[in-house]
Amino acid sequence: MTNQQIPVVVLSGFLGSGKTTLLNHLLRSARGTRIGVMVNDFGDIGIDAMTVAGQVGSTVSLGNGCLCCAVDVSELDEYLEVLTGPELRLDVIVIEASGLAEPQELVRMVLGSENERIVYGGLVQVVDAAEFSATRARHPETDRHLALADLVVVNKADRVDERELEAVHAAVSGLAGPAAVVRAAHGRVDPELLFDRVVPDGEIEGQMSIEDLLYGDPDEDHDHPHAAYETLSLASDTALHPRRLMEFLDSRPEGLYRIKGFVDFGAADPGNRYSVHAVGRFLRFSPEPWEAGQERLTQLVLIGSGIDGDALRKELDGCRVNGPQDAPDEHSMWGVLRYVRQNEEEPVEPVQPVDPLD
């Protein structure tokens, strides 16, 4: 089987939107997940060691298995090489962009990286609900940045009334197109919306950790919005038809942020199962030989905000192969193979026919 690649998440947003607060929340909630952080903003990271380092070229251990680097954008690929070293055993890398950075360029650099140990984990754009209109006036490029995002976090949602929050959410959704849009207060989004959380040995998934007990929620006595999202799981012992699955992926609905898992294409490729990784507009398949005696299943998890689980399940059910008369033809895998990286010089194309970064 192929080695698991490390997702690289780009965290962007203008000054004051709450990027660093969200990042600190992710680090505090890491528990068994080893996070590599690349900071280009040099903001108020709540970590003493990073504050002391505070210079380009610094790399410090955060004490919970996570690492933090202060880097210049031009050194991005160099530090990706450092952080993807097998000895570090990182599970995810988060790049916090400068508040005045062009997220498009960071995304291009990640997608164009020749580092085979990484995979694009999406562009997360953070906006300040209380200052959204003023930010758009000061920074007209806001609209363009939102159009590039895979996930938008409407932060500081506790600072505006419900009517204004609904208006901001609607405006952001209109600008962000198919991207998932979630609301948060104090940057508190569930880490599993962005990446798979690792459950430490001996811990039951979902139970409170010592970090939960120690830190708690500083605003636990006050109602505040949180990142609402839905998760849909599918397991099938019937192979999926590659052409119909690609039709589903090409037309997937707004708000469907992540798709992950494994697909059995049956007679279309009896020797391999295909791992699938989709985030926003990005899609990749990776063939992996079936192990001897391994049960041939399709197992998918879909994560999004405002998605219709019943409708998605019905669409995926329609991708199953319906008997010998429905067997895929010899050309049916072409759509899938378009998203298999053939060599390190050939970047995987986005799902949409037009590159969203053009």
N, C-alpha and C positions, 0 to 999 in steps of 0.2 A: 504494500500500500504506500501511497505517497505521503511524505511528511506534511503535517498540518502547517499551512502558511499563517503568518501573523498579520491580522488586519491592521491597516494604518488608517486612523480616523483623523480627518482635518477638522479642527474646531476653530470657527471664525466668527466675527462679529465686531462691530465698532466699539470704540473705547466706552467703557461704562455699561455695556450690555449685560455683563455678568459671566463672561467666558471663564475667568479665573475662579469665580465662585463655583461654577459648574464643575470645573476641573478638580478643585479641592474636594467637592462632594464625591466625585468618582474615586479619587485616591483614598478618601476616608472610608468609602464603601467597598474598597477592593477586596478585603478579606483574603480569600485564597488566590485571587487573580493577580498576576504579576504584570504591572503596567509600566511601559516605558513612555516617558513624557519628553517631548522636545518643545522647549519654550522659546518662541521668537519675540514674545511681548515684554519679557523681563518685568512683569507686573508683580503684584503683591501675592506671590505664591505663599501659602501658609505653611512653609517648611523652613525651619531655621537654617538647615544646611544649604538650601538653595539661595537663601538670602545672603549668606556669607559668601557663597561662590560668586553669584551675580555677574558673571562675565562670559563672553563667548568662549566656547571651548571647555567649559566646566561640565563635569559629569559627577553626580553625587548619588549615593544610595539613600533611599528614603526610610530605610529601616523596616519596611513591611514587605520586602521583596520587590518593591518598585524602584525604578531609576529615573533620574531627571537630568536633562542636558539643557544648557543654554547655548543656542546655536544661531548662526547666521544662515539665512535662507540658502545662500550659495553652497553651504556645507551640508545640505540636507541629505544627499545620497551618501556622503561620507559617514554621517552619524546613523543612518539607517543600517549601514554595514556593521557599525559597532553594536547597535542595539539588537540586531538579529543574530548575533553570535550564539551558537547552540548552548554555550555554557551559561548564558543569562536566563534561558528558559522563559522568556517573556511571552505573555498570552495576547497582548494587544499593545499598540503604540498609538499615542495621542499626540498630535502636533497642534499646539496652541499658536495660532497666527497672531501677528501684530494687529492691533486694532485698525491700522491703516494699510494692512497688507492686501494684496490682490489674491483672494482665495483661488481664483482660476489658475494662477501660476503654480501655487502649491499643489493643486490637484494634478496639473499637468506633470509636475515633477514626480509625483508618486506613481501616476499611471505610466510614465516613461522610464521609471527606474528599471535597471537590469537586474536588480536583486530578486532572485527567484524565491527567496524566503518570505516575501511580503505579498499581500494582496490588498487592493484598495478597499477601505472600510467605510467610505462615504464622507461627504462634506456636511457637517453640522453647523448651521448658521444660527447664532443667538441674537435675538432682538429684545430690546427693552420696551415692554408694553406701555410704560408710562411716558416714554420719550419717543415713541415710534414716529409720530408725525414730525416732530422737530428734527429727528435724525434724518428722515427722508429729505427734509428741506435743506439741511446742511450738507448731506452726502447723497446727491442724486444717484450715485452708483449703487445705492442700497437695492433698488429694484433689480438691477442686473445681478447682484450677488444672490438675492433670493431666488432668482430664476435658475441659478446653478446648483442650489442646495438639494441634498437628498433628504435631509431632515431639518426642520426649523423648530427651535425651542423659543416660544414666546415667554420670555422670562419676566420676573417682577410682576406676575399676574395678580399678586395680592395688593398691589399699589394702585389699582384702578377699579372702578365699579364694574358691575357685570355688563352694563350696556356698552361702556367703552371697550371692555375686553372683547366682547363679541364683535365690535366694529374692527378692532385691530386684527383679530383672528381672521375675519373675513377678508380684510385687505391683504394680509400676509398670504392667505391661501390663494387669492387671486394672482398674486405675483409669483408664488412659488410653484404654480402649476401642479404636476403630479406628486410633488414632495409631501411627505407626512408632516403635519403641523401639530405640535403638542404644547400644552401650557405648563408652566412651572413657576414656583416661588422659590427664591433663594437658590436657583440652579439645581433643584432636586429633581432629577430624572432618574428613573430606574436604570442602572448600568446595563441591564440585560436588553434594553432597547438599542444600545449601541454595540454591545459585544457580549459574547457568552461568558457568564461569570463562572469561574472555577470554584467548585465546592471542595473545601479542604477535607482531607481524610478524617473520618470520624464525625463529620458534621452532617446533619440531615438537611437537605435542601429546603430552604424556606424558614428554618429556625433562626432565632435571634442570635447574633454573634456577640462576642465580648465587646466589639467595637460599637454595636448597636446599644448595648447597655451603658457603655462608658460615655458615648457622645450623645446618643439619643437625638431628638429633634429640637433644636433651640426654640422653635416656635410651636411646640407640640400642644400648647394651650390655646392656640389660635387656629381657626379654620383657614386653610389656604389651598389653592389649586395644586394639583400634582399632574405628572405626565401620564395621561390616560392612553392606553394602547391595548390592542387585542392581539392574542396569539392563537393561531389555528394550526393544528397538527393533522397530518394525513399519513396513514400507513396502508399500503396496498400490496397484496401478493400477486396482483395482476400487472403485467408490464404496461408502461405508458407508451402511447404512440408518439414518436419524436416530433412529427409535423404538427399534431394538435397541441402538444405541450409548448412548442415554440409560438404557436398562435396565441396561446394563453399568456405567455411571457411578454410577447410583443404588445399586447393590448391590456396589460394588467392595470387595475384601477388606481386612481389617485389615493394616496395615503398608505399604499402597500410599500413599506420601507425595506424590509429584509426578507429574503427567501434563502433557506439553507437546508442541506440534507443530501440524500442520495437517490438516484433514479435508476430503475431497471428498465431498459429499452427492449428487453426480450430478444426476439430473433433479429432485430435491427443491429444488435451488437451483443451476441451471446457471451463473449469472452470478458466483458467489462461491465462494471457498474459505473455511474457517473456522479461524482460529487458536484453539487450545484451551489454557487455562491452568487447571490444577487443583492445589491444594495443600491437603492435609487435607480439610476439609469444604467448602472454597471452590471454586467453579467459574465460569469465564467463557468465553464464546465471543465472537469478534469476526469479523464478515464482512469479507473483503477481495476486491476484484474480481480475477478472473483476468487476468493479463497476456496479451497477444496471443501465441499460440504456446507458452505455458507448458504443460509437461507436467502433466497432471492426476493428482496422486498424493495419497494419504493417507500422512503421515509422523508417527509418534508415538513418543515416548520415555516409558517408565514407570519410575519410581525408587521403591524401597521397601526394607524390611527384612523378611526372613522370607517373601517372596512366592514363589508357585509360578509360575515363568516359563512352563512348559509349559501349565498350566491357563489362565493369562491369555491366552496366545497363541491357544489354542483358542477362548476366549470372544470374543476380538476377531475371529478368523476367521469366527465365526458372525454377526458384524455386517455382513459383506459383502452387497451386493445380488446375489441369485442369479437373474439373468436378467430379461427383461421381465415375467414373471408375478409378480415380487417387487418391482415398482416401488413406491416410496413413494406413499401417497395424499396428498391436498391438505392433510390435517391433521397429517402426520407431523413437520413441522418445529416444531410448537408447543412441544414439550418443549425443543428447542434454543434457540428464541427467548426462552424464559423466562430464559435466562442471558446474553442479549445486553443490554448496557447501552444503553438507549434515549436517555437524557439524563443530564446530570450530577446531577440531583436524584434519580435512581432508582438506588439501590445494587443491586448484583447479589446475588441470594439465595444462601445456602449450598446445597450439594447435598442435604443431608438436609431433609425437609419441616419439621422443627422447628428453629428457629434455635438453634445450640448456645450462643449467648451469652445467651439468655433466662433 
